[in-house]
Amino acid sequence: MRTDQSIPSQILDLIRADALPAGSHLPAQLLADRLRVSRSPVNEALSLLAEKGVLQRQPNRGYFLVKPIGDDERGLADRLGLDESGIVTQVYFRIADDRLRGLLPDDFSEALLKQRYSLTPAQLNAVLGRIASEGWAEKKPGYGWVFSSMLTTADSLLQSYRLRLALEPAALREPGYRLTPNVVARCRAAETHLLEGGIETDTADQLHERGVRFHESLVEGSGNAFFIDTIRRVNRVRRLLSYRSMQDRSRYVEHCRQHLGLLHLLERGRNEEAAEAMHAHLSSTLRNVQKISEILKT
């Protein structure tokens, strides 16, 4: 599934992939967990799909699938006008870059973004939903929006790495830690893809998502809900500066090799060595502080 798709389009893909029959219930929280977003954009997407006739809303019960979506309906999102991912992604990066350059105020209105970036109401809702789900802006009570004060400087990004430096090695030392063979295989395939050319060809979005998924998968092996929730939160809000740091991708080759080394150790139950390797892996980013700081300067 492409991470740059609109939320309604991603929900359609899940319905198709799971071969859900007519009448299937689509719980908002379950969808939010699978799509790795908050419930707010999912609820908006479910409401839109109900308006389009794909779902039926039953009071006090939620949303239910009207009819199955087969493999022959892969263009359904386009036909319903749900997937404007290209425009939304492009504007998303423009907003992120303008914010980092200090060209957007802390407080802003929807009208400001709509006019500045020539957005339709649907595009505006999609890009704001994505920004809000990632935690770098939120709707104010009543009227308007406000950008988060977090992660708008190079120091903020490095602070997030210092948090991860304390958390991720500890997760690998948790009693009962277990990484399933399926997770190991998926993570290894992602790293192999990058080393075989993906570092140069993947979008910033894809590159960030692969790194996030690798580290979150390893933390999830701890089974510790506090570790898992914390790493997910910090990854959501550090995304903004991670994109800017991807202007220099040369360091990703070594990162991929270190990731593969971590998988090798965890497969063999050598968790203490893996924890030390994770500490060294994250520390290498901190040692590049000057390089990253230059990239992130406005």
Secondary structure by P-SEA (a helix, b strand, c coil): ccccccaaaaaaaaaaaaccccbbbbbaaaaaaaacccaaaaaaaaaaaaaaccbbbcccccbbbccccccccccccccccccaaaaaaaaaaaaaaaaaaccccccccaaaaaaaacccaaaaaaaaaaaaaacccccccccccccccccccaaaaaaaaaaaaacaaaaaacccccccaaaaaaaaaaaaaaaacccccccaaaaaaaaaaaaaaaaaccccaaaaaaaaaaaaaaaaaaaaacccccaaaaaaaaaaaaaaaaaacaaaaaaaaaaaaaaaaaaaaaaaaaaacc
